[in-house]
Amino acid sequence: MDTITLEIPEPQLVEWLRRLAPAAKRSVLRALIPEMDELEGLVRYGDRRIRAVCARRGIDWDSLTEQERQKLIDDILHEA
């Protein structure tokens, strides 16, 4: 069987990838990032931890804006 090679400009390929369904995007990421499952596990762990820290402080993580979340994390990282 012959092989066909297509040359596709990178911006066009990126645009096509952006149009994929979420499940297909995850499949592409898993193919490109072999440690994707580990990364997702780490993100889930971090999410549980920050929510626990917020709960102890009486803060509702879900109600914070992105800027408030960043400030909270910065404050936590710089606590003595």
N, C-alpha and C positions, 0 to 999 in steps of 0.2 A: 504494500500500500504506500502510495506517495504521501509525503508530508507537505502541507501548505503553510507558508509563513506569511502572516499579515503584519504589516507595519501600521500601527495605530498611534497617533500622537498622544503623548501622555495626558494632556488636559482632556482629551476626548474620552480616554479610558477612565479617568477619575470621574468624569461626569456620568458615564454609564454606571459605574459602581455606586455613585450617589443615588441613582434611580432604582437600585435593587430593593427588594422587600427586606425588612429587618432580619428575617431568618437567613436569607442569602448573604447579607452583609456579614453576619456572624460566621457563616461558613467560610467566606473569603478571609476574614480575620484569623480564623483558626488555621487556615492553610498558610497564611503569611507569618503568623506568630505561633510557633510551636508550643510555647508555654502559656497560651491563652487561658486554658482551664485554671492554671495556677494563678494567673493574674486576676481572673474573675473571682477566685476563692479569696485572694488577698483583698479585693475590693469589698466583697461581702463581709469579711472579717472587720475591715476598717469601718464599714457602715454600722455594724453592730456595736463596735467599741465607741464610736462618737455618739451614737444614740444613748448608750449607757451613761457616758460622761454627762451628756445633756440632761438626762433624767435625774441624775444625782444632784445637778445644779438647778433643777426646776425649769429647764429650758426646753421648749418644743422645737426640735431640729427642723421639722417640716415647715414650721411657720417662718423660719429665718430666710432672709433674702440671700443671694449668693455672696454679696458683700458682707453681710452680717456673719455668714458661715466662715468666710475667710478670716475675718477679724477674730472670731471666737477661736479658731484653730491657731492663729498667730499668738493670741493671748495665752492659750494653753501651752504652746511650745516654749514660750518665754517665761513661764511661771518659775519662781525660785524654789 
